[in-house]
Amino acid sequence: MMTSKGCLLQSTLNDVDGVENDRGEEIHPAFAPDEDGGWRGIYPPAQEHDQAYDEYFIIVDDKTGTPARNRIYSITLDTGESIEGHTYDEGRTQYITSDKRRPLIIEVAPASEMQAD
């Protein structure tokens, strides 16, 4: 199954809701764009769910559609709190947690300012 934008849609309930993987392949809990314009399964890091909202974002290069790896980013919440870091291999940010839904601004540095490995 896919969303209207082509993202794979897999059940994380593994057969509980009637959606299963009939090929016997492992069902990944999340997906990220790959270099071929498709999607690949990823395993986000474990997270303590002590807040009502704990999300991460996958940053994608708007020209190539591939994950923006090692890109410096800043996420600013409406409280003024700023979270800075660099994206992981799948273009993922760190988790952002909050007790309620909050507007936020994500700023990503140009590729020319990539973090050195």
C-alpha positions in Angstrom: 0.0 0.0 0.0 1.1 3.6 -0.6 -0.1 7.1 0.3 -1.3 9.4 -2.5 2.3 10.8 -2.6 4.0 7.4 -3.0 5.2 6.8 0.5 5.0 3.2 1.6 2.2 2.5 4.0 3.0 -0.4 6.3 1.2 -1.5 9.5 3.4 -1.4 12.5 0.9 -3.7 14.2 2.4 -6.7 12.3 -0.7 -8.6 11.3 -2.9 -7.4 14.2 -5.1 -5.2 12.0 -5.2 -7.6 9.0 -2.3 -5.9 7.1 0.6 -8.2 6.8 3.8 -8.7 4.8 3.1 -11.8 2.7 6.8 -11.9 1.5 8.0 -12.8 5.0 10.1 -9.6 5.1 10.6 -7.6 8.3 8.2 -4.6 8.7 10.1 -1.4 9.5 8.6 1.1 11.9 9.4 4.1 9.7 10.5 4.9 6.2 12.9 7.5 4.5 13.5 8.4 0.9 16.3 6.5 -0.8 18.7 7.5 -3.6 16.5 6.0 -6.3 13.4 8.1 -5.5 11.8 5.3 -3.6 11.5 4.5 0.1 13.5 2.3 2.5 12.8 1.1 5.9 14.6 2.6 8.9 14.8 2.1 12.6 14.5 5.3 14.6 16.3 5.3 17.9 14.5 4.2 21.0 12.8 7.1 22.7 11.3 7.5 26.2 7.7 8.5 25.6 7.4 10.7 28.7 5.8 13.6 26.7 2.5 13.7 24.8 4.4 14.7 21.7 7.8 13.3 20.6 8.5 13.5 16.9 11.4 13.7 14.6 11.6 15.0 11.1 13.3 13.7 7.9 14.9 16.4 5.9 14.9 15.8 2.1 17.0 17.7 -0.4 14.4 19.6 -2.5 16.5 19.3 -5.7 17.4 15.6 -5.6 14.7 14.2 -3.3 17.3 12.2 -1.3 17.8 12.4 2.4 19.8 15.5 3.5 22.6 13.7 5.4 24.9 15.5 7.8 23.0 18.8 7.3 23.1 21.3 10.1 19.6 22.3 11.3 17.9 24.4 13.9 14.4 23.8 15.2 12.8 26.7 17.1 9.6 26.1 19.1 7.0 28.9 19.8 8.4 28.9 23.4 11.7 30.2 22.1 13.5 26.9 22.8 16.0 26.1 20.1 17.2 22.6 19.3 20.3 22.4 17.0 22.1 19.5 15.5 22.9 17.7 12.3 20.8 15.2 10.5 21.7 11.5 10.6 22.3 9.2 7.6 18.6 8.9 6.8 18.2 12.7 7.0 16.5 12.5 10.4 16.6 15.1 13.1 16.7 14.3 16.8 13.4 13.8 18.6 11.6 17.0 19.6 9.4 16.6 22.7 6.6 18.7 24.1 3.6 18.4 26.4 1.3 19.7 23.6 1.2 20.5 19.9 3.4 23.5 19.2 4.2 25.5 16.0 7.9 25.3 15.1 10.3 26.6 12.5 12.9 24.3 11.0 16.0 25.9 9.4 18.4 23.8 7.4 21.9 25.0 6.4 22.9 24.8 2.7 24.7 21.7 1.5 27.9 23.7 1.3 27.8 24.0 5.1 27.6 20.2 5.7 28.9 18.8 9.0 32.3 17.1 8.6 32.3 13.4 9.4 
